Amino acid sequence: MIEDPVDILLSTYNGQLYLSDLLCSIERQSYKNWRLFIRDDQSSDKTVRIIKEFKSKHNKKVIIIPTNNQRLGVISSFSRLLENSTSDLIMLCDQDDIWNENKILSMVESLHFHIRAHNLKRTTPILLFSDLQIIDSNEKVIYNSFWEKENIKITCISDLYINFFRNFSPGCNMLFNRALLTKTLPFPPEAVVHDWWISLNAAYSGKIFGINKKLMKYRVHSHNVIGISTESESPSWFLFRVRNIPRFLSTHQKLIKQAKRFCSLNNLRFSYFFYFFKLLLWFKFHRNK
């Protein structure tokens, strides 16, 4: 089997506590044709030392992107990494997670399966994401399935208006192709987060596929820069959000701003009616457990 080259992109910031666990899990991947692009966002702990030690072991497979003494933040840091990527297949990762040994292999095999099954062209933007486990700082499983926690339905993941208010997968659990990357960059100022903007472009311009396998452990701890909430998102949680009107409106103001910018860039007309109609339908039919 010829392995397609895969670029893995990692942005770090003060990640010394768990970074070695992530790097070891990448090192143990059964799929060997990968390169790891790393950009550190001005860490003040031992993160850079850990990165340099890992590069000394895998010199040709690890590419360090110069920081030029700039603190960019999460979105701009990943943007810089994406700009330096050259492979047709791209994965993102977080500094504190643990990848299952077959994560890359499973995702690449799934990609090729869907390309054959749907007769897709190389120019078709494609995004895949899988299920995952959520763990705490000590690797104790908090939720055995992210999909079950969020009640994710595969039938909804390609709906553009649902993607306007719902980000189905963290970037660390994505694989996508260069055709999608071309559609995605640059990230506009209105983008809430980089992985959400990638998903929006896949929903509108390409194909999104889910893999019903848990391929990584997503670590939740007190030092997370950004990521999954451990709050329950049951209907009662939604009612709490609605009752907490300022918070609810603030959240959806950002999401609507992102959606309107996306529509503007793609010559689409944003509809407040469809946005809130889909939102209500989502909680009525897809959030009940």
C-alpha positions as CSV (number, residue, x, y, z in Angstrom):
1,M,0.0,0.0,0.0
2,I,1.3,3.4,-1.0
3,E,0.9,5.9,1.8
4,D,-0.2,9.4,0.8
5,P,1.9,12.0,2.6
6,V,0.1,13.7,5.5
7,D,1.0,17.0,7.0
8,I,0.2,17.3,10.8
9,L,0.0,20.9,12.0
10,L,0.6,21.8,15.7
11,S,0.5,25.2,17.3
12,T,1.9,25.3,20.9
13,Y,1.7,27.7,23.8
14,N,2.9,26.8,27.3
15,G,2.1,23.2,26.7
16,Q,4.9,21.5,28.7
17,L,2.6,19.5,30.9
18,Y,1.1,17.2,28.2
19,L,3.0,17.9,25.0
20,S,5.3,14.9,25.3
21,D,2.2,12.6,25.5
22,L,0.9,14.0,22.2
23,L,4.3,13.7,20.5
24,C,4.8,10.1,21.7
25,S,1.3,9.2,20.3
26,I,2.2,10.7,16.9
27,E,5.6,8.9,17.0
28,R,3.7,5.6,17.5
29,Q,1.4,6.0,14.6
30,S,1.0,2.9,12.4
31,Y,0.9,5.2,9.4
32,K,4.4,6.4,8.8
33,N,4.3,8.8,5.9
34,W,3.7,12.0,8.0
35,R,5.4,15.3,8.6
36,L,4.8,17.4,11.7
37,F,4.8,21.2,11.3
38,I,5.1,23.0,14.6
39,R,4.8,26.7,15.4
40,D,5.3,27.8,19.0
41,D,3.4,31.0,19.9
42,Q,5.9,32.5,22.3
43,S,5.8,30.0,25.1
44,S,7.5,30.9,28.4
45,D,7.8,27.3,29.8
46,K,9.7,24.3,28.6
47,T,7.6,23.8,25.5
48,V,10.3,24.9,23.0
49,R,12.9,22.6,24.6
50,I,10.5,19.6,24.3
51,I,9.9,20.5,20.6
52,K,13.7,20.7,19.9
53,E,14.3,17.3,21.6
54,F,11.6,15.7,19.5
55,K,13.0,17.2,16.3
56,S,16.4,15.9,17.2
57,K,14.9,12.4,17.0
58,H,12.9,12.9,13.8
59,N,14.8,15.7,12.1
60,K,13.4,15.3,8.5
61,K,9.9,14.6,9.7
62,V,9.6,17.7,11.9
63,I,9.5,21.2,10.5
64,I,9.6,24.1,12.9
65,I,8.0,27.3,11.6
66,P,9.9,30.5,12.8
67,T,7.9,32.7,15.1
68,N,9.8,35.9,14.5
69,N,9.1,36.8,18.1
70,Q,5.4,37.2,17.3
71,R,2.5,36.1,19.5
72,L,-0.3,35.5,17.0
73,G,-3.0,33.7,18.9
74,V,-4.6,30.4,18.0
75,I,-6.3,31.3,14.6
76,S,-3.4,33.2,13.1
77,S,-0.9,30.7,14.3
78,F,-2.7,27.8,12.6
79,S,-3.1,30.1,9.6
80,R,0.7,30.4,9.4
81,L,1.0,26.6,9.7
82,L,-1.5,26.0,6.9
83,E,0.3,28.4,4.6
84,N,3.5,26.4,5.1
85,S,1.8,23.0,4.5
86,T,2.5,21.4,1.1
87,S,0.9,17.9,1.2
88,D,-2.5,17.1,-0.2
89,L,-3.8,15.7,3.1
90,I,-3.7,17.8,6.2
91,M,-4.5,17.1,9.9
92,L,-4.5,19.5,12.9
93,C,-3.6,18.6,16.4
94,D,-3.7,20.1,19.9
95,Q,-0.7,20.1,22.3
96,D,-2.4,18.1,25.1
97,D,-4.3,15.2,23.4
98,I,-3.4,11.6,22.8
99,W,-3.8,10.0,19.4
100,N,-4.7,6.3,19.0
101,E,-2.1,4.4,17.1
102,N,-4.3,3.9,14.0
103,K,-5.7,7.4,13.9
104,I,-4.0,8.6,10.7
105,L,-4.4,5.2,9.0
106,S,-8.1,5.0,9.8
107,M,-8.8,8.5,8.5
108,V,-6.8,8.1,5.3
109,E,-8.5,4.8,4.5
110,S,-11.9,6.3,5.2
111,L,-11.0,9.2,2.9
112,H,-10.2,6.8,0.0
113,F,-13.3,4.8,0.7
114,H,-15.6,7.8,0.3
115,I,-13.7,9.0,-2.8
116,R,-14.4,5.7,-4.4
117,A,-17.9,5.3,-3.1
118,H,-19.0,8.7,-4.2
119,N,-16.9,9.0,-7.3
120,L,-15.3,12.2,-6.1
121,K,-12.6,14.1,-8.0
122,R,-9.3,15.3,-6.6
123,T,-10.6,18.9,-6.8
124,T,-13.6,18.1,-4.5
125,P,-13.1,19.7,-1.1
126,I,-13.4,16.9,1.5
127,L,-13.5,17.0,5.3
128,L,-13.5,14.0,7.6
129,F,-13.8,13.8,11.4
130,S,-14.3,11.0,13.8
131,D,-15.6,10.4,17.3
132,L,-13.3,10.8,20.3
133,Q,-13.1,10.2,24.0
134,I,-12.8,13.1,26.5
135,I,-10.3,12.6,29.3
136,D,-9.2,14.7,32.3
137,S,-5.7,15.8,33.2
138,N,-5.0,12.3,34.6
139,E,-6.2,10.5,31.5
140,K,-9.4,9.4,33.2
141,V,-12.3,9.1,30.8
142,I,-14.9,11.8,31.4
143,Y,-17.1,11.0,28.4
144,N,-16.6,7.8,26.4
145,S,-18.1,9.4,23.2
146,F,-18.0,13.0,22.1
147,W,-20.8,12.2,19.6
148,E,-23.0,10.8,22.3
149,K,-22.3,13.7,24.6
150,E,-23.2,16.2,21.9
151,N,-25.9,14.0,20.3
152,I,-24.3,14.4,16.9
153,K,-26.3,13.1,14.0
154,I,-24.3,12.3,10.8
155,T,-27.4,13.4,8.7
156,C,-26.9,17.0,9.9
157,I,-23.2,17.6,9.5
158,S,-23.4,18.9,6.0
159,D,-26.3,21.3,6.5
160,L,-24.8,24.8,6.0
161,Y,-27.3,26.7,8.3
162,I,-26.8,24.1,11.1
163,N,-23.0,24.6,10.7
164,F,-23.6,28.3,11.1
165,F,-24.5,27.8,14.8
166,R,-23.0,24.3,15.5
167,N,-19.3,23.3,15.2
168,F,-19.4,19.5,14.9
169,S,-15.8,18.7,15.4
170,P,-12.7,20.2,17.0
171,G,-9.9,20.8,14.6
172,C,-7.7,18.2,16.3
173,N,-10.0,15.5,15.0
174,M,-10.1,16.5,11.4
175,L,-8.5,15.4,8.2
176,F,-9.0,17.5,5.0
177,N,-7.5,17.9,1.6
178,R,-5.8,20.7,-0.1
179,A,-8.8,21.5,-2.3
180,L,-10.6,22.4,1.0
181,L,-7.7,24.4,2.3
182,T,-7.6,26.5,-0.9
183,K,-11.3,27.3,-0.3
184,T,-10.7,28.1,3.4
185,L,-7.7,30.6,3.5
186,P,-7.4,33.3,4.5
187,F,-9.3,33.3,7.8
188,P,-11.4,36.5,8.0
189,P,-11.5,38.5,11.3
190,E,-15.1,37.3,11.8
191,A,-14.0,33.7,12.0
192,V,-14.9,32.5,15.5
193,V,-12.2,29.8,15.4
194,H,-10.2,28.3,12.5
195,D,-11.7,24.8,12.6
196,W,-15.3,26.2,12.4
197,W,-14.4,28.2,9.3
198,I,-12.9,25.1,7.7
199,S,-16.2,23.2,8.4
200,L,-18.3,26.0,6.9
201,N,-16.3,25.9,3.7
202,A,-16.6,22.1,3.5
203,A,-20.4,22.2,4.1
204,Y,-20.9,24.8,1.3
205,S,-18.2,23.8,-1.3
206,G,-17.5,20.1,-0.7
207,K,-18.3,17.0,1.3
208,I,-18.2,16.2,5.0
209,F,-18.0,12.6,6.3
210,G,-18.1,11.2,9.8
211,I,-16.1,8.2,11.0
212,N,-17.9,6.3,13.7
213,K,-14.7,5.4,15.6
214,K,-13.0,6.9,18.6
215,L,-9.6,7.8,17.2
216,M,-8.2,10.0,19.9
217,K,-8.4,11.1,23.5
218,Y,-9.2,14.8,24.0
219,R,-7.8,16.2,27.2
220,V,-9.8,18.7,29.2
221,H,-7.9,20.5,32.0
222,S,-7.5,23.9,33.6
223,H,-4.9,25.1,31.1
224,N,-6.8,24.5,27.9
225,V,-6.3,27.5,25.5
226,I,-9.5,26.7,23.6
227,G,-11.7,23.6,23.1
228,I,-14.6,21.4,24.1
229,S,-16.8,22.2,27.1
230,T,-17.7,19.5,29.6
231,E,-21.0,21.2,30.3
232,S,-24.1,19.1,29.5
233,E,-25.9,20.3,26.5
234,S,-29.3,18.8,27.2
235,P,-32.6,20.7,26.5
236,S,-32.5,22.0,30.1
237,W,-29.0,23.4,29.3
238,F,-30.5,25.2,26.3
239,L,-33.3,26.7,28.5
240,F,-30.7,27.9,30.9
241,R,-28.9,29.6,28.0
242,V,-32.1,31.2,26.7
243,R,-32.9,32.4,30.2
244,N,-29.4,33.9,30.5
245,I,-30.3,36.3,27.7
246,P,-27.1,38.4,27.6
247,R,-24.9,35.4,27.3
248,F,-27.2,33.8,24.7
249,L,-27.4,36.9,22.6
250,S,-23.6,37.5,22.9
251,T,-22.8,34.0,21.6
252,H,-25.2,34.2,18.7
253,Q,-24.1,37.7,17.8
254,K,-20.6,36.3,17.1
255,L,-22.0,33.3,15.2
256,I,-24.3,35.5,13.1
257,K,-21.4,37.8,12.3
258,Q,-19.3,34.9,11.1
259,A,-22.2,33.5,9.1
260,K,-22.9,36.8,7.4
261,R,-19.3,37.2,6.5
262,F,-19.2,33.7,5.0
263,C,-22.3,34.5,3.0
264,S,-20.9,37.7,1.8
265,L,-17.7,36.0,0.6
266,N,-19.7,33.4,-1.3
267,N,-22.3,35.7,-2.7
268,L,-25.1,34.2,-0.6
269,R,-27.9,35.9,1.2
270,F,-28.0,35.3,4.9
271,S,-31.5,34.7,6.4
272,Y,-32.2,35.4,10.0
273,F,-35.4,33.4,9.6
274,F,-33.6,30.2,8.5
275,Y,-30.9,30.6,11.1
276,F,-33.3,30.7,14.1
277,F,-35.7,28.2,12.4
278,K,-32.9,25.7,12.1
279,L,-31.7,26.5,15.6
280,L,-35.1,25.7,17.0
281,L,-35.4,22.5,15.0
282,W,-32.0,21.4,16.1
283,F,-32.9,21.6,19.7
284,K,-36.3,20.1,19.2
285,F,-35.3,17.0,17.1
286,H,-31.5,16.5,17.7
287,R,-30.8,17.6,21.3
288,N,-33.3,15.4,23.0
289,K,-31.6,12.4,24.7
